[in-house]
């Protein structure tokens, strides 16, 4: 089936319609919905700002909430610095979603777009180690904490604390950030057998 190409000016196809194949290996699908584009963005090449307000905002965490906040504030004319603890921006988008569900190229384009708005992205910047929230409050006019919820909740079942038992979050983090996909050439959390 051919993917739907949108429904006219200001209408973009839904994300699933852009895929050539589905996760199960099938061909693309008919687009069940089109969504209107909301203001300037990476798809329409529109103007990226309305002038500077002179206000500085620190955004801690570059997951979905942090990226959205940073982009919205930058479009409103604020100077935004985005602090990310890991070596890749994106938070759970980068480490918690498998590549086949969210291609890294899409995330890279989104982060590039946010940078094009003037957002400064500081990677490997752990707030509470390199910076304290109090220091950020003194340096910036506002601080937005988008630190996510990285801690898993385990079922109370026998064996949950055994060596080699991982939460889904930890497993996906190892796959996405620690080259576990190169098994068996690298040490990984996955054991054949």
TADA-V996620 format. One record per residue. RES is the residue in one small letter. SS is DSSP state (hx for helix, st for strand, lp for the rest). OMEGA is omega in whole degrees, -180 to 180 (* if undefined). BURIAL is # if it has 24 or more other ideal C-beta (glycine too) atoms within 12 Angstrom, else .. Layout:
BEGIN
res=RES ss=SS omega=OMEGA burial=BURIAL
res=RES ss=SS omega=OMEGA burial=BURIAL
END
This chain:
BEGIN
res=x ss=lp omega=-180 burial=.
res=x ss=lp omega=178 burial=.
res=x ss=lp omega=179 burial=.
res=x ss=lp omega=-176 burial=#
res=x ss=lp omega=178 burial=.
res=x ss=lp omega=-175 burial=.
res=x ss=lp omega=177 burial=.
res=x ss=lp omega=-177 burial=.
res=x ss=lp omega=178 burial=.
res=x ss=lp omega=180 burial=.
res=x ss=st omega=178 burial=.
res=x ss=st omega=177 burial=#
res=x ss=st omega=176 burial=#
res=x ss=lp omega=-174 burial=.
res=x ss=hx omega=-177 burial=.
res=x ss=hx omega=-178 burial=#
res=x ss=hx omega=-178 burial=#
res=x ss=hx omega=-178 burial=.
res=x ss=lp omega=176 burial=#
res=x ss=lp omega=180 burial=.
res=x ss=st omega=176 burial=.
res=x ss=lp omega=-179 burial=.
res=x ss=lp omega=-179 burial=.
res=x ss=lp omega=176 burial=.
res=x ss=lp omega=178 burial=.
res=x ss=lp omega=178 burial=.
res=x ss=st omega=180 burial=.
res=x ss=lp omega=-175 burial=.
res=x ss=lp omega=172 burial=.
res=x ss=lp omega=-180 burial=.
res=x ss=lp omega=-179 burial=.
res=x ss=lp omega=-177 burial=.
res=x ss=lp omega=171 burial=.
res=x ss=st omega=-177 burial=.
res=x ss=st omega=178 burial=.
res=x ss=st omega=175 burial=.
res=x ss=lp omega=-177 burial=.
res=x ss=lp omega=176 burial=.
res=x ss=lp omega=-177 burial=.
res=x ss=lp omega=-179 burial=.
res=x ss=lp omega=-175 burial=#
res=x ss=lp omega=-177 burial=.
res=x ss=lp omega=-175 burial=.
res=x ss=lp omega=177 burial=.
res=x ss=lp omega=-177 burial=.
res=x ss=lp omega=178 burial=.
res=x ss=lp omega=-173 burial=.
res=x ss=lp omega=-179 burial=.
res=x ss=lp omega=-178 burial=.
res=x ss=lp omega=-177 burial=.
res=x ss=lp omega=-174 burial=.
res=x ss=lp omega=175 burial=.
res=x ss=lp omega=-176 burial=.
res=x ss=lp omega=180 burial=.
res=x ss=lp omega=178 burial=.
res=x ss=st omega=-178 burial=#
res=x ss=st omega=173 burial=#
res=x ss=st omega=175 burial=#
res=x ss=st omega=-178 burial=#
res=x ss=st omega=-179 burial=#
res=x ss=lp omega=-177 burial=#
res=x ss=lp omega=173 burial=#
res=x ss=lp omega=-177 burial=#
res=x ss=hx omega=-180 burial=#
res=x ss=hx omega=-179 burial=#
res=x ss=hx omega=179 burial=#
res=x ss=hx omega=180 burial=#
res=x ss=hx omega=179 burial=#
res=x ss=hx omega=-179 burial=#
res=x ss=hx omega=-179 burial=#
res=x ss=hx omega=-179 burial=#
res=x ss=hx omega=180 burial=#
res=x ss=hx omega=179 burial=#
res=x ss=hx omega=179 burial=#
res=x ss=hx omega=177 burial=#
res=x ss=lp omega=176 burial=#
res=x ss=lp omega=179 burial=.
res=x ss=lp omega=173 burial=#
res=x ss=st omega=-174 burial=#
res=x ss=st omega=172 burial=#
res=x ss=st omega=-177 burial=#
res=x ss=st omega=-179 burial=#
res=x ss=st omega=179 burial=#
res=x ss=lp omega=-178 burial=#
res=x ss=lp omega=-176 burial=#
res=x ss=lp omega=-179 burial=#
res=x ss=lp omega=176 burial=.
res=x ss=lp omega=174 burial=#
res=x ss=lp omega=176 burial=#
res=x ss=lp omega=-180 burial=#
res=x ss=lp omega=-178 burial=#
res=x ss=hx omega=177 burial=#
res=x ss=hx omega=-179 burial=#
res=x ss=hx omega=-174 burial=#
res=x ss=hx omega=-174 burial=#
res=x ss=lp omega=180 burial=#
res=x ss=lp omega=-179 burial=#
res=x ss=lp omega=-179 burial=.
res=x ss=lp omega=-177 burial=.
res=x ss=lp omega=177 burial=.
res=x ss=lp omega=177 burial=.
res=x ss=lp omega=-180 burial=#
res=x ss=lp omega=-178 burial=.
res=x ss=hx omega=179 burial=.
res=x ss=hx omega=179 burial=.
res=x ss=hx omega=178 burial=.
res=x ss=hx omega=179 burial=#
res=x ss=hx omega=179 burial=.
res=x ss=hx omega=179 burial=.
res=x ss=hx omega=179 burial=#
res=x ss=hx omega=176 burial=#
res=x ss=hx omega=178 burial=.
res=x ss=hx omega=-179 burial=#
res=x ss=hx omega=175 burial=#
res=x ss=hx omega=-180 burial=#
res=x ss=hx omega=176 burial=#
res=x ss=lp omega=-179 burial=#
res=x ss=lp omega=179 burial=#
res=x ss=lp omega=175 burial=#
res=x ss=st omega=-179 burial=#
res=x ss=st omega=178 burial=#
res=x ss=st omega=180 burial=#
res=x ss=lp omega=-179 burial=.
res=x ss=lp omega=-177 burial=.
res=x ss=lp omega=-177 burial=#
res=x ss=lp omega=175 burial=.
res=x ss=st omega=-174 burial=#
res=x ss=lp omega=173 burial=.
res=x ss=lp omega=180 burial=.
res=x ss=lp omega=-178 burial=.
res=x ss=st omega=172 burial=.
res=x ss=lp omega=-180 burial=.
res=x ss=hx omega=179 burial=.
res=x ss=hx omega=178 burial=.
res=x ss=hx omega=178 burial=.
res=x ss=hx omega=179 burial=#
res=x ss=hx omega=179 burial=.
res=x ss=hx omega=-176 burial=.
res=x ss=hx omega=-174 burial=.
res=x ss=lp omega=177 burial=#
res=x ss=lp omega=179 burial=.
res=x ss=st omega=177 burial=#
res=x ss=st omega=177 burial=#
res=x ss=st omega=180 burial=#
res=x ss=st omega=179 burial=.
res=x ss=lp omega=-171 burial=#
res=x ss=lp omega=176 burial=#
res=x ss=lp omega=-179 burial=#
res=x ss=lp omega=-173 burial=.
res=x ss=lp omega=-177 burial=.
res=x ss=lp omega=180 burial=.
res=x ss=lp omega=172 burial=.
res=x ss=lp omega=-178 burial=.
res=x ss=lp omega=170 burial=.
res=x ss=lp omega=178 burial=.
res=x ss=lp omega=-178 burial=.
res=x ss=lp omega=179 burial=.
res=x ss=lp omega=176 burial=.
res=x ss=lp omega=-177 burial=.
res=x ss=lp omega=-179 burial=.
res=x ss=lp omega=-179 burial=.
res=x ss=lp omega=174 burial=.
res=x ss=lp omega=178 burial=.
res=x ss=lp omega=175 burial=.
res=x ss=lp omega=-176 burial=.
res=x ss=lp omega=171 burial=.
res=x ss=lp omega=177 burial=.
res=x ss=hx omega=179 burial=.
res=x ss=hx omega=-178 burial=.
res=x ss=hx omega=179 burial=.
res=x ss=hx omega=-180 burial=.
res=x ss=hx omega=177 burial=#
res=x ss=hx omega=179 burial=#
res=x ss=hx omega=179 burial=#
res=x ss=hx omega=-172 burial=#
res=x ss=hx omega=-175 burial=#
res=x ss=hx omega=-171 burial=#
res=x ss=lp omega=175 burial=.
res=x ss=lp omega=177 burial=.
res=x ss=hx omega=178 burial=#
res=x ss=hx omega=-180 burial=.
res=x ss=hx omega=177 burial=.
res=x ss=lp omega=7 burial=.
res=x ss=lp omega=-179 burial=.
res=x ss=lp omega=180 burial=.
res=x ss=lp omega=174 burial=.
res=x ss=lp omega=-178 burial=.
res=x ss=lp omega=178 burial=.
res=x ss=lp omega=-176 burial=.
res=x ss=lp omega=179 burial=.
res=x ss=lp omega=178 burial=.
res=x ss=lp omega=175 burial=.
res=x ss=lp omega=* burial=.
END
